[in-house]
Amino acid sequence: MKFLDRLEETLIAFLVAGATAIIFAAVVHRFLASWNVPVIQDLAMQINMSWAQELCIIMFVWMAKFGAAYGVRTGIHVGVDVLINQLGDQNRSRFVLFGLLAGATFTSIVSVLGGSFVWENGAHYAFMHLLNQIPEGLYPGPTTPDLEWQTWIVYSAVPLGSALMCFRFLQVAWQFSRTGELPHHDHSHVDGLDDVEITDQFHPHETHTANTSNGSKK
């Protein structure tokens, strides 16, 4: 699964970096276009960046959907487990598995419904066009206002992201059923420092790491 993990991380990083760069460029463009300097203002006015806001919204939607799947894999989603951690090992395992399978069920339903919506929203036209078998009167589907992209491409983030999130829930559930461990994201981890396992009194079934320096004290 390393390829899928790397692809997921690369896509999220690209979307965040790309949206940030576009927003920065749009702000600079707006500033230059309103700057009362003849040559600079004229050049800025010739550049059309009305599409920037729409593209950034699309990129952040895709980032949010795939970021949610990444959150399941790495254990960074917020969860209230105070009562569950007070149960015995057997009952706690049952509740954790139930929660993971419930998440998988919900995201699978969203994926199926989202896929149906995308298909009816124009994906069926694109598929038939690819096969060169477009029935007469088949509507190609709506487009976005500024970029004029087919909306089914934009909305594909819902079924694709939900399907990946469902897979991550099942992956974590399988791992937990075999090892009894859940993915845990340690915000205190710093690369280059040694990790020492400590017991968390609020999460007795999990171990965390504390960072210690490699240098010696004088």
Residue pairs with C-beta under 8 A, 6 or more apart in sequence:
1 171
5 73
8 66
8 69
8 70
8 73
8 164
9 70
11 62
11 66
12 63
12 66
12 67
12 70
15 59
15 60
15 62
15 63
15 66
16 63
18 59
19 55
19 56
19 59
19 60
19 63
22 52
22 55
22 56
22 59
23 52
23 56
25 49
25 52
26 49
26 52
26 53
26 56
29 44
29 47
29 49
30 49
32 40
32 41
32 43
32 44
33 41
33 44
33 45
34 41
35 41
35 44
50 146
51 146
51 147
53 146
54 144
54 145
54 146
54 147
55 146
55 147
58 144
58 147
58 154
61 154
61 157
62 157
62 161
64 161
65 157
65 158
65 160
65 161
65 162
65 165
66 157
66 160
66 161
66 164
68 77
68 161
68 165
69 161
69 164
69 165
69 167
69 168
70 76
70 168
71 77
72 103
72 165
72 168
72 169
72 172
73 168
73 171
73 172
73 183
74 183
74 185
75 172
75 182
75 183
75 184
75 185
76 185
81 203
82 202
84 92
84 95
84 96
85 92
85 202
85 203
85 204
85 205
87 95
89 180
89 205
92 205
93 176
93 177
93 180
96 176
96 182
97 173
97 176
97 177
100 169
100 170
100 172
100 173
100 176
101 169
101 173
103 165
103 166
103 169
104 166
104 169
104 170
104 173
107 162
107 163
107 165
107 166
107 169
108 162
108 163
108 166
110 158
110 159
110 162
111 158
111 159
111 160
111 162
111 163
111 166
112 159
114 155
114 158
114 159
114 162
115 159
117 155
117 158
118 152
118 155
118 156
118 158
118 159
119 152
121 141
121 142
121 151
121 152
121 155
122 139
122 140
122 141
122 142
122 150
122 151
122 152
123 141
123 152
123 156
124 138
125 134
125 138
125 139
125 140
125 141
126 140
126 150
126 152
128 134
128 135
128 138
129 140
140 150
141 150
141 151
141 152
142 150
142 151
143 149
143 150
143 151
144 151
144 154
172 182
172 183
175 181
175 183
176 182
180 205
181 206
182 206
184 206
184 208
186 208
186 209
188 208
188 209
188 210
188 211
189 195
189 209
189 211
190 211
192 214
193 211
193 212
193 213
193 214
194 211
194 212
194 213
194 214
195 209
195 210
195 211
195 212
196 209
196 210
196 211
196 212
197 207
197 208
197 209
198 207
198 208
198 209
198 210
199 207
199 208
200 206
200 207
200 208
